[in-house]
Amino acid sequence: MAPNPSTNPPTNPPENSPLDPRPRLRYDAQLATSIEAEWQDRWDREHTFWAPNPSGSLGDG
């Protein structure tokens, strides 16, 4: 006798398995590191946070 699909609920695949239809977490440590490195490179290239060292009367604390 074949199992009745209405009485046997489908089993869910293990979380994050290739058969799991749910999307994986999209933002993880590896992605965060990659994004941070890209921003750091851009800021260095564009001197975003570069401040000149004042000399003369401005530098005499």
C-alpha positions in Angstrom: 0.0 0.0 0.0 1.4 3.4 -1.0 1.7 6.1 1.7 -1.0 8.7 1.6 0.6 12.1 1.0 -1.9 13.9 3.2 -1.0 11.9 6.2 2.7 11.9 5.7 4.0 15.5 5.8 7.0 16.1 3.7 10.3 16.2 5.5 12.4 19.4 5.2 16.0 19.1 4.1 18.6 20.1 6.6 19.2 23.9 6.9 21.7 25.3 4.3 21.8 22.0 2.4 21.9 22.1 -1.4 18.3 20.9 -1.3 17.1 23.6 1.0 14.9 26.0 -1.0 15.3 28.8 1.4 18.0 31.4 0.5 21.2 31.3 2.5 22.2 34.2 4.6 23.5 36.8 2.2 25.5 38.9 4.5 28.3 37.0 6.3 31.7 37.7 7.6 33.4 37.0 4.3 31.1 39.5 2.5 31.6 42.1 5.2 35.3 41.8 4.9 35.2 42.2 1.2 33.0 45.3 1.4 35.1 46.9 4.1 38.3 46.3 2.0 36.7 48.0 -1.0 35.7 51.0 1.0 39.1 51.3 2.7 40.8 51.2 -0.8 38.5 53.9 -2.1 39.0 56.1 0.9 42.8 55.8 0.6 42.6 56.5 -3.2 40.4 59.6 -2.7 42.1 60.8 0.5 38.7 60.9 2.1 39.9 61.0 5.7 43.3 62.6 5.0 43.9 65.7 7.0 47.0 67.8 6.5 49.4 68.4 9.4 49.2 72.1 10.1 52.4 74.0 10.6 53.2 77.4 11.9 50.8 79.1 14.3 48.1 76.4 13.7 50.4 73.7 14.9 51.7 75.4 18.0 49.3 73.8 20.5 
